Amino acid sequence: MVLDALGLAVDPDQGLAAEARLLSARHEGEDAEAIVAAALDLYAGKIALVSSFGADSAVLLAMVADIDRSLPVIFLDTGKLFPATIAYRDGLVEALGLTGLVIRQPEAADLATIDPAGALWMADTDACCDIRKVKPLAAALAPYSAWISGRKRYQADTRANLPLFEASNGRIKVNPLLGWDRARIEAYREARRLPPHPLVAEGYPSIGCLPCTDKVRPGEDERAGRWRGKAKTECGIHLGQPSGAVIPGI
């Protein structure tokens, strides 16, 4: 039970939601760099950046590197990533001088039990994402009170109403780039001379796991290549729901 200053019981989820609303209002209209700096100061020692090292990742990684190169940067190595993403990760880490990289992989026991053939993505993408992304991230975030996300409102309908700060699974999630669009991202990247992900030039503006990422055709939404042909639009780490993988009937 959580008690307030008067000794009255307080719902921790409601308290966290109120904290997120207060922070969002306080930092509304600030530059992304200022929001990152404020978050690192407020949650010093208890905050991490979660990065896919995907198409847009260099921008937020550079902002963090300007403030604290030792900040924990959590990277989920699902075992199904493009080799180009791994190479891009290593190059950016070196170029930006990041020293806090944390690589998290799926639990071997989960893979052996639920996906022994490595083909779960063909039968149940939600279960595959759960054991390869949702559960590993939950474990990686256990020591932290807050984390920084690179999501933007323009990316998808499910992200159109993102706040700057949100309460998610008992933590504060910070979205400093929520108002940025593709043009602003590219302008920042070019101004800072940050290398692009090599797959962007090949037609992949949004990059996830290799089996579930397709090229995007002209005029399509940039996330149209993710889980193409399925209703799925999110892997699950941003849905605010606990992991609950089940063994599919395959």
C-alpha positions as CSV (number, residue, x, y, z in Angstrom):
1,M,0.0,0.0,0.0
2,V,1.3,3.5,-0.9
3,L,0.5,6.3,1.5
4,D,0.5,10.1,0.9
5,A,1.8,12.8,3.2
6,L,-1.4,12.6,5.3
7,G,-1.2,8.8,5.7
8,L,-4.0,8.2,3.3
9,A,-3.9,5.3,0.8
10,V,-3.0,6.4,-2.7
11,D,-3.4,4.4,-5.9
12,P,0.1,4.3,-7.3
13,D,-1.1,4.1,-10.9
14,Q,-3.2,7.2,-10.5
15,G,-0.3,9.0,-8.8
16,L,2.0,8.1,-11.8
17,A,-0.6,9.3,-14.3
18,A,-0.9,12.6,-12.4
19,E,2.8,12.9,-12.5
20,A,2.9,12.3,-16.2
21,R,0.2,14.9,-16.8
22,L,2.0,17.5,-14.7
23,L,5.3,17.0,-16.5
24,S,3.6,17.1,-19.9
25,A,2.0,20.4,-19.0
26,R,5.2,21.8,-17.5
27,H,7.4,21.0,-20.5
28,E,4.9,21.6,-23.3
29,G,6.5,23.6,-26.1
30,E,10.0,23.0,-25.1
31,D,12.7,21.8,-27.5
32,A,13.4,18.1,-27.5
33,E,16.9,18.6,-26.2
34,A,15.5,20.5,-23.2
35,I,13.0,17.7,-22.5
36,V,15.7,15.1,-22.6
37,A,17.9,17.1,-20.3
38,A,15.0,17.6,-17.8
39,A,14.1,13.9,-17.8
40,L,17.7,12.9,-17.2
41,D,17.9,15.4,-14.3
42,L,14.6,14.5,-12.8
43,Y,15.2,10.7,-12.9
44,A,19.0,10.7,-12.5
45,G,20.3,7.2,-12.1
46,K,16.8,5.7,-12.7
47,I,16.2,6.3,-16.4
48,A,17.3,4.6,-19.6
49,L,16.9,5.2,-23.3
50,V,15.4,2.4,-25.3
51,S,16.6,2.4,-28.9
52,S,16.0,0.2,-31.9
53,F,18.9,1.8,-33.8
54,G,16.4,2.1,-36.6
55,A,15.7,4.7,-39.3
56,D,15.3,7.7,-36.9
57,S,17.3,6.5,-33.9
58,A,20.5,8.6,-34.5
59,V,18.7,11.8,-33.6
60,L,17.7,10.9,-30.0
61,L,21.0,9.0,-29.5
62,A,22.9,12.2,-30.4
63,M,20.8,14.3,-28.0
64,V,21.5,11.9,-25.2
65,A,25.2,11.7,-26.0
66,D,25.5,15.5,-25.8
67,I,24.3,15.2,-22.1
68,D,25.5,11.9,-20.8
69,R,27.3,9.3,-22.9
70,S,27.2,6.8,-20.1
71,L,23.3,6.7,-20.0
72,P,22.0,3.2,-20.3
73,V,20.8,2.6,-23.9
74,I,18.7,-0.6,-24.0
75,F,18.8,-2.5,-27.3
76,L,16.6,-5.5,-27.9
77,D,18.5,-8.1,-30.0
78,T,15.5,-10.2,-31.0
79,G,17.6,-12.7,-33.0
80,K,15.6,-11.7,-36.1
81,L,17.1,-8.3,-36.9
82,F,18.6,-7.2,-40.2
83,P,22.5,-7.6,-40.1
84,A,22.6,-4.0,-41.3
85,T,20.9,-2.9,-38.0
86,I,23.5,-4.6,-35.9
87,A,26.3,-3.0,-38.0
88,Y,24.5,0.4,-37.7
89,R,24.2,0.0,-34.0
90,D,27.9,-0.6,-33.6
91,G,28.9,2.3,-35.8
92,L,26.6,4.8,-34.0
93,V,27.8,3.6,-30.6
94,E,31.4,4.2,-31.6
95,A,30.7,7.5,-33.4
96,L,28.8,9.0,-30.5
97,G,31.0,7.6,-27.8
98,L,28.1,5.9,-26.0
99,T,29.4,3.7,-23.2
100,G,26.1,2.5,-21.6
101,L,24.8,0.1,-24.3
102,V,22.7,-2.7,-22.8
103,I,22.0,-5.6,-25.2
104,R,19.0,-7.7,-24.1
105,Q,18.1,-11.0,-25.9
106,P,15.1,-13.3,-25.5
107,E,15.3,-15.9,-22.7
108,A,16.7,-19.2,-24.0
109,A,14.1,-21.1,-22.1
110,D,11.3,-19.1,-23.8
111,L,12.8,-19.8,-27.2
112,A,13.2,-23.5,-26.5
113,T,9.7,-23.8,-25.2
114,I,7.7,-21.5,-27.4
115,D,9.7,-21.0,-30.6
116,P,12.2,-24.0,-30.9
117,A,12.2,-23.8,-34.7
118,G,12.5,-20.0,-34.9
119,A,9.5,-19.8,-37.1
120,L,6.9,-18.5,-34.6
121,W,6.6,-15.2,-36.5
122,M,4.9,-17.2,-39.3
123,A,2.1,-18.4,-37.1
124,D,1.7,-15.9,-34.3
125,T,3.4,-12.5,-34.6
126,D,2.0,-11.3,-31.3
127,A,3.5,-14.3,-29.4
128,C,6.8,-13.9,-31.3
129,C,7.0,-10.2,-30.4
130,D,6.1,-11.0,-26.8
131,I,9.0,-13.4,-26.2
132,R,11.5,-11.5,-28.3
133,K,10.7,-7.9,-27.4
134,V,8.0,-7.4,-24.7
135,K,9.4,-9.8,-22.1
136,P,13.1,-8.9,-22.6
137,L,12.3,-5.2,-22.4
138,A,10.3,-5.6,-19.2
139,A,13.2,-7.4,-17.6
140,A,15.7,-4.8,-18.9
141,L,13.6,-1.9,-17.5
142,A,13.2,-3.5,-14.0
143,P,15.9,-1.2,-12.4
144,Y,14.4,2.0,-13.8
145,S,11.7,4.4,-12.9
146,A,11.5,6.1,-16.3
147,W,12.6,5.5,-19.9
148,I,12.9,7.5,-23.1
149,S,11.2,6.5,-26.3
150,G,11.7,7.8,-29.9
151,R,8.1,7.6,-31.0
152,K,6.5,10.4,-33.1
153,R,2.9,11.3,-33.5
154,Y,3.0,11.3,-37.3
155,Q,4.1,7.7,-37.5
156,A,0.8,6.0,-37.1
157,D,-2.8,6.5,-35.9
158,T,-2.0,4.7,-32.7
159,R,0.6,7.4,-31.9
160,A,-1.3,10.4,-33.0
161,N,-2.2,11.6,-29.5
162,L,1.1,10.8,-27.7
163,P,1.8,13.1,-24.6
164,L,5.3,14.2,-23.8
165,F,5.2,12.1,-20.6
166,E,3.0,9.1,-20.0
167,A,2.5,6.5,-17.3
168,S,3.2,3.0,-18.6
169,N,3.4,-0.2,-16.6
170,G,4.5,1.5,-13.4
171,R,7.0,3.8,-15.1
172,I,7.2,7.2,-16.7
173,K,7.8,7.1,-20.4
174,V,9.2,10.2,-22.1
175,N,8.5,11.0,-25.8
176,P,10.7,14.1,-26.6
177,L,10.4,13.8,-30.4
178,L,6.6,13.3,-30.5
179,G,6.0,16.4,-32.6
180,W,8.8,15.9,-35.1
181,D,8.1,14.9,-38.7
182,R,10.3,13.2,-41.3
183,A,11.6,16.5,-42.7
184,R,12.7,17.8,-39.2
185,I,14.4,14.5,-38.4
186,E,16.4,14.5,-41.7
187,A,17.3,18.2,-41.2
188,Y,18.7,17.4,-37.7
189,R,20.5,14.3,-38.9
190,E,22.1,16.2,-41.8
191,A,23.1,19.2,-39.6
192,R,24.7,16.9,-37.1
193,R,26.3,14.7,-39.9
194,L,24.7,11.6,-38.4
195,P,24.9,8.5,-40.6
196,P,21.6,7.2,-42.0
197,H,20.5,3.6,-41.5
198,P,21.7,2.0,-44.7
199,L,18.3,0.3,-45.3
200,V,16.4,3.6,-45.6
201,A,17.9,4.2,-49.0
202,E,16.7,0.8,-50.0
203,G,13.0,1.6,-49.3
204,Y,12.7,0.8,-45.6
205,P,11.7,4.0,-43.7
206,S,10.6,1.9,-40.7
207,I,12.8,-1.0,-39.7
208,G,12.0,-3.9,-37.4
209,C,12.8,-7.6,-37.5
210,L,13.7,-8.9,-40.9
211,P,10.8,-11.4,-41.4
212,C,8.2,-8.8,-40.6
213,T,9.6,-5.7,-42.3
214,D,8.8,-5.0,-46.0
215,K,9.8,-2.2,-48.3
216,V,7.3,0.7,-48.5
217,R,5.9,1.8,-51.8
218,P,5.6,5.4,-52.9
219,G,2.7,7.1,-51.2
220,E,2.3,4.5,-48.4
221,D,2.5,5.3,-44.7
222,E,6.1,4.8,-43.7
223,R,5.1,2.0,-41.3
224,A,3.1,0.2,-44.0
225,G,5.9,-2.3,-44.3
226,R,5.7,-3.5,-40.7
227,W,3.7,-6.7,-40.5
228,R,2.3,-6.1,-44.0
229,G,-1.1,-7.7,-44.6
230,K,-1.9,-8.0,-40.9
231,A,-4.0,-5.8,-38.6
232,K,-0.9,-5.5,-36.3
233,T,0.7,-2.1,-36.1
234,E,2.7,-2.3,-32.8
235,C,5.1,-5.0,-31.5
236,G,3.6,-4.6,-28.0
237,I,6.2,-2.8,-26.0
238,H,4.2,0.5,-26.3
239,L,0.8,-0.9,-25.6
240,G,1.0,-0.7,-21.8
241,Q,0.0,-4.3,-21.3
242,P,1.9,-7.0,-19.4
243,S,3.6,-9.9,-21.3
244,G,1.4,-13.0,-21.7
245,A,2.8,-15.2,-24.3
246,V,1.1,-18.5,-25.0
247,I,2.2,-21.5,-26.9
248,P,0.5,-21.4,-30.3
249,G,-1.1,-24.4,-31.9
250,I,1.5,-25.1,-34.5
